[in-house]
């Protein structure tokens, strides 16, 4: 297994812009003096030197001292450098939400550099993989390894959901190790199970049992289809009502934003709906999901899922959980009801309402926990404006260490307390 060079985060802070610029220039000089190329000690010392009143901040990521120096110099010269974050820390504590990815964002190799290099990530991932072992053909780590002959297996629905869950647990362990704790959690689609675990309502083992049950049941469908529609829920429901005769097995699978929903159901009947929407001038985009998730096609399996859910123990959440089943806060009583999980399977996923509920709690920082950046991209469509921070953990990067540190750097510049 190839191990990529270690990524580093260099955080700098001062009380004035001039003082920060001077500190940055001095730091460039120090970086050029490092003989072994490793800036680890310098980065740790820089973070330790940050004082509460140092609100003018910047953070730069790189794999060695020379790379950090080059990027910091380019920033000082006025260049736009993706690996440099600059800003002013908030004048008070930040409220952070973790947004848990569902299946669909998975890719071969996701998070595997973190698995090889970060013990906290590997420990959390392996616990999930052990719980998932009865439900997958090969161990999750082997399945995810980039270039593996088993790569296509990662896109099978139960495998995709379980692997995304394991990656999310690993990423959460890393964020927490670096001092980032959520004030609230929310999951999209199968991410509801990860959110329930992170909130403290479900153990890893129970979350995996439920997740494997739902996705295995859902995978029985092979004549479904899904698409994203560029229109609001009320408008789309009106179109579906008009087509109730020819399209009874199509429904709204998710409310993504005030102006976007996804539709799901029978492939043949969805094609009729798409034809009508296209004639009305509405944009649609197909999704490669033959299971017809969160649609009427899942209704025959709801009793089986309820039976599994009735045997799972649910604890009181220790962290606020916003459920996308209701778009509201969910406590122990709601999550302990098997109907909650059957409603989750049937849909729709109320992402838009959930984001607004998080906003009402005072959340200003949203961190996507999982591969990809779909949720970090959807969030601003629900809450337009520049007064919120939307972060992906690793995106689709196979250098997850630097991608995650870039996010950590943006949190630092926003004022969040972090650990090296």
Secondary structure, DSSP 8 states (H G I E B T S, - for coil): -------EEEEEEESSHHHHHHHHHHHHHHHHT-SSS--HHHHHHHHHT--TT--EEEEEEESSHHHHHHHHHHHHTT---TTEEEEE--SS---EEEEE--TTS--TTTTHHHHHH-HHHHHHHHHHHHHHGGGSSS-HHHHHSTT-TTGGGGGSHHHHHHHHHHHHHHHHHHHHHTT---SEEEE-TTHHHHHHHHTTSS-HHHHHHHHHHHHHHHTT--SEEEEEESS-HHHHHHHHHHTTTTTTTEEEEEEEETTEEEEEEEHHHHHHHHHHHHHTT--EEEE--TT-TTSGGGGGGHHHHHHHHTTS-----SSEEEETTTTEE--HHHHTSHHHHHHHHH--EEHHHHHHHHHHTT--EEEEESSBSHHHHHHHHHS-SSSSEEEESSBT-S-HHHHHHHHHHHHHHHT-----
